[in-house]
């Protein structure tokens, strides 16, 4: 009966008047540099209104309550909003305040008897500190000898990460959801963790391992990822909650949204950041199942992980990150189709609610809020970098107008409790300053250093190692904290390869061509040599519509084949510009297809 009902739904869906949104037409004279400058100034004012409100009324507590203008501890009593906002200060170019906050945080300690979310502490605290550490050279901070392999923020990030490691001591290698910062996993902690809570560590822990030359962090993150991979269904799908001791799925609905989202995101980003092609192979395998079973007219619905039948025909706000992921792998057309649908929801309601019933075209009961989430803006920023389509700027301005009109308070910006009547709730989560404002600013700041197209770089030397910084090869963690890929080569290289290879366990096979048979050793791909980069296998799947525009005098310049196969390599520093997708080459190298 359930399958028959599902079939009926699909038939109704296809015949319904709910169709994929059409792209509007934005005149060429819209969004001039003057207009973009005005939008940047507005976003800056928005950020500082919220940031100063936090400092004046909430610090040193975790978050600001913007309706009552007071503070509250939420995730762990470690001045969360201050840490989360730090990388945004760097992106905005406020070096004075960045230095002041770094000085404050350098004296901080995480030795506290408090229970914290392993997932949230990793993406917000560890990720925020690592990003600020890697950005600190741009703010005039006196760097310690050996930077970026040394420094107060790096030590603080490692201190926080060490306190999360006990969570990974499960029979499957998948982490528990909660840990006490002083005593480890609480005795009464549930073994059930969401999929994203298992698979969202490889970016932060990988960066930490490469900078500290301690392979343990990357090793536990990889073990957790591969354990999840081993528990996928025959359709290539995952459930959304799993028992980390038994490996049994507790919730078997599969989607791209809440409780799963950043697992997929980190397969793509971890592969590019750390030179791990096996992670991208895993993503491609999952993508086949996602496209086959979840995608319905450019929406993505929840399905059963074993049969692929639709179980929940809704759109979640958290799913709005997906077009951004698609854009980074060159699927701009598919990304644009979905983001137009999501923007249609915004125009219909005024905000993108936590859950929207696509079939009924209405907000889902009990999921009607909008907590100032960044996912739609994140995708707009990434997709604009890949297409330069001004419609995306207009969509971003729509989000900005909604936030300014309905959520501003005397001391900050408030969560929308109900998107139907725009009633507010007394909360401003830290990601508003870490992500929402940052992505808005980067959408309108087309010349920001984050968007460098690889035409310049800053050589840096640590002891006997050389690396290239500021090439524009930044990978954002899921909390929008940018990591400079080139910096990882400052602290490791081929001479450490044998040490790193011994770090990963358990060893199963020496075959390396697929995730199922890949070697479990922790291999390191060095990018210290820009002009001799080796393209990872997974990059042969990317579609690049046009070749890099290199000078005719470049020795690396070769004819463009335009085919989906390996061809020539292009030097980073001889190209005028590089297609956006190529920024995901290892270590910032610009490689063609």
C-alpha positions, 0 to 999 in steps of 0.5 A: 500500500505504501508503494502505491501511495508513493506512486500516486504522489509522484503522478500527482506531483508531475501533473501539478502546477508546482513546477521548477521556477524560471530565471528572471531577467536582470538588466545589464546596468543593474548591480554596478560597482557603485551599487555593489559598494552600497550593498557591501556597506549595508552588510558591514553595518548589519554585521557591526550592529549585531557584533557590537550588540553581542559585545555590549550585552552578552559577552563573555556568554555564548550568544546574544538574546536580541529582544531582551538585550542580554546574554546566554550560554548555549553550546558550552560557555566559551564565548562562542559568538566571539570565536565564530565571528573572528574570521568574518572580521578578517574577511571584512578587513577589520585588522584592528579588532581582529588583533584585539580579539586574538589577544583576548582568546589567546588567554582562554582555556577549555579545561572546563567541567561542561558537556558540549556537542562534539559536532558544534564544538568542532565546526564552530570552535576548532574550525573558527580558531584554525581559520583565524590562525591561518588568516592571522598573517593578513592582520599584522599580528606578530607571528611566532617562529614556525608559523603556521605550524605554531601559534597561540590559536593553533594551540588553542584549537588543538586543546579543544580538539584533544578534548573531543577525541574520547568521543571517537572511542566507540566500537565502530570509530564513529563518535558519540554526540556529546563529550565532557571537556574535562572527563570525556564521554558522559556515562549516560550518553546515548550511542545514537548520533546523527549522520552529520555528527559522524561525518563532519570532522575531516576538514577541521581535523585534517587541517589540524593534523597537517599543521601540527604534524600529529596524524591522530586527528585526521586518522579518527576523522577518516575512520569515522567517514569510512565507517559511515561509508561501510553502512550505506545501503545498496542504493548508495544512501545513508540514514540520518541517525545511527548507533555508533556502537552497533552500527545499526541505523536508528532512523532510515530516512535519507536526504540531503538536509538536516542530520546528514547535510555536511557529510556530503559537503565534507566529502567534496571539501575534504578531498580538495583540501587534503588531496584525498581522491577516495573521498570524492569517489565516495561522493560521486557514488552517493550522488548517483543515488541522490539524483536517481531517488531524491531529485523530483523536478529540481527539488530533493525529497526524503526517501527510504534508504533501502528502497528509495521511495519518497517518505517526506516531500518537503524542502528544508532550509538546511538543504539550501547549501546543496546548489553551492556543493553542486557549483563546486563540482561544475554542475552549475546548471543543476545548481541554478535550477534548484536555487531558483526553486528555493528563491521562489519559496523566499518570495512566496513567504518572505523567508525560507522556513525550516521546512516547506511542504512542496506539494501543498505549497505551505509552511510545515506545521511546527517547522515554521521558523527561520533562525537567520540561517546562511545556507541559501546565501552560501549557495548564492555566493558560490554559484555567483562565483561560478556563473557571474549571473546577476540574478544571484545578486538580486536573490541575495539582496532579497535575503538582505532586505528580508533580514533588515525589514523583519529581524532587526532589533535595538541590539541585534537581529532575532530569529523569526519564530514564525515565517507566516506572521514574522513573529520573533524569538529571543535568539541570535545564533553565532552562525549569523555572524560567522556565516550569514553576514560573511556570505552576504558580504562575499556575494557583493564583494567580488574583489575580496581576497577570498575570491583571488583567482590564482593569479598571485600568491605569497611564497612562505618558508618554514625551516626547509619547507616552502609553501604558497599562501594567498592563492585564493584556494580557500576551503570553507568549513561548514561554519563558513570558516575559510582554510588556506589550502596552501598553508598545509604544505608549510608543515608537512611534505614528502619527507614525512610521507612514511610517518603519515602512512603508518598512522591510518588503521585498520589496513585492509588492502593495497588496491587504491582505485575505489572507496571499497578497495582503497588503502586505509593508509593516510597518504599525503598529497603535497602541493608545494610545487605549483607547476608540477601538480598532479591532478587527482583522479576525481577531477577528470569528472569535472566539466570545464566550459572554457580553458584558463586564459594563460599568456602566450609566453607561458611554457605551460600553455597548451591547446584546449581540448575541451574533452572530459579527459586528462590533458595538460597542466597550467601554471598557477601564476601565469594565468589571468583567470581560472574557472571557479571550479578549478579553485578546488585543485590541490593546494591552489594549483590551476589544472585543466581537464 
